[in-house]
Amino acid sequence: MREGMAGEEMTTVRIHSIEKYVGESTDTKPTSALVGSEFWETDTKNVYIVYEKIAGVANWILKKEKS
């Protein structure tokens, strides 16, 4: 279930604040990051994005692989 403004179930999520993180692939990605936030891995050059939050925890997915 995706969490909305007050925790209600939603299919569309309004992105009101995007955070950008930088770290290595061995670093733990923030679990409290907002939907739409990005994490750039300096060692692999991969970029991850928070697609949704499940039970309040960020679900990071690969947005762009190193080219």
Secondary structure as GFF3:
##gff-version 3
##sequence-region A 1 67
A	DSSP	beta_strand	20	23	.	.	.	ID=ss1
A	DSSP	beta_strand	38	41	.	.	.	ID=ss2
A	DSSP	beta_strand	47	54	.	.	.	ID=ss3
A	DSSP	beta_strand	57	64	.	.	.	ID=ss4
###
